[in-house]
Every structure is written in C-alpha cells, then in structure tokens.
C-alpha cells in the first residue's frame, strides 16, 4: 500500500466536514468573536479556507521560512466566495497529493522561523501535523463559535446535539 493511500481518505473526510461547517457561517456575523483575544469569525473562516494551500508548499519545497513569507489574506466578498476558495484550495492540494511519488512523502520537510527550526518531519508527518491536525483544531474552534451563535452543528465524528449520524 502506498503512503498516499493512507492519507487521502483522512484528507477527504476532514476537508469535507470542514466544508459543511463553513457553509453554515452566518455572513452577518463575520466580525463576531467570543472573546477579545479570539480571532473574528470571518478571519477564522478565511484561515480554514487557506489551510489546504500548505499541502502544495509542503509537497514542492524542502523547507519553509516564516520570516521570509509575506502572506496577505485574499479579500472575501462573501461566504459563498470563501467556500469556493476553500473548494479550489482543497482540489489543488488533493491533486498534489495524488501525484506525489511515495518516496517524496518520506523525505524530510522543515518549517523554520529564521535560523530556528520549528519542526522537521517526513512530508507525510508535516501534512498530518501542519495541515490536517491544524485544520481539525481550527474547525473545532469554528464549531464552538457556531454553537455560541445558535447555528446547528453537523455530525462530525458521530452525531451532534443537532444532527444524527451522517
């Protein structure tokens, strides 16, 4: 079995559930946040929409230096546009994964800030840690935000209080 055959079902499942949550975000509440130290709902949604872009970065570079990276979040005209952006990023990332030679997933990848290595993992580990786990973490935040706003939460890993098993 190829390494990618282990990763793809997890990628598809987690991105699919994330999309379901993004679709439920009330556009009128994008500036809302549950606490002064929490990011606004719209910024959290945009971050989730852009996280799959890291797949292409991990698959096409041996390392990434956050100090030399200038990231400007694309503007968001509407939640519909954000979901389209998420879908485009998910599709592009999936294409990078499907085309990946198995040995590339075992090669090392490093995230650094200047001269300080934040982590160095085999690419498959970086994909799980920095993309999938990161996506799941922020999706959990999003589900709490939505619950606090009275939005119905879909089944994620089993039934939610609002919806039975998918």
C-alpha positions, 0 to 999 in steps of 0.5 A: 500500500502506498503512503498516499493511500493512507492519507487521502481518505483522512484528507477527504473526510476532514476537508469535507466536514470542514466544508459543511461547517463553513457553509453554515457561517452566518455572513452577518456575523463575520466580525463576531468573536467570543472573546477579545483575544479570539480571532473574528469569525470571518478571519477564522473562516478565511484561515480554514479556507487557506489551510489546504494551500500548505499541502502544495508548499509542503509537497514542492519545497524542502523547507519553509521560512516564516520570516521570509513569507509575506502572506496577505489574506485574499479579500472575501466578498462573501461566504459563498466566495470563501467556500469556493476558495476553500473548494479550489484550495482543497482540489489543488492540494488533493491533486498534489497529493495524488501525484506525489511519488511515495518516496517524496512523502518520506523525505524530510520537510522543515518549517523554520522561523529564521535560523530556528527550526520549528519542526522537521518531519517526513512530508507525510508527518508535516501534512498530518501535523501542519495541515490536517491536525491544524485544520481539525483544531481550527474547525473545532474552534469554528464549531464552538463559535457556531454553537455560541451563535445558535447555528446547528452543528453537523455530525462530525465524528458521530452525531451532534446535539443537532444532527444524527449520524451522517 
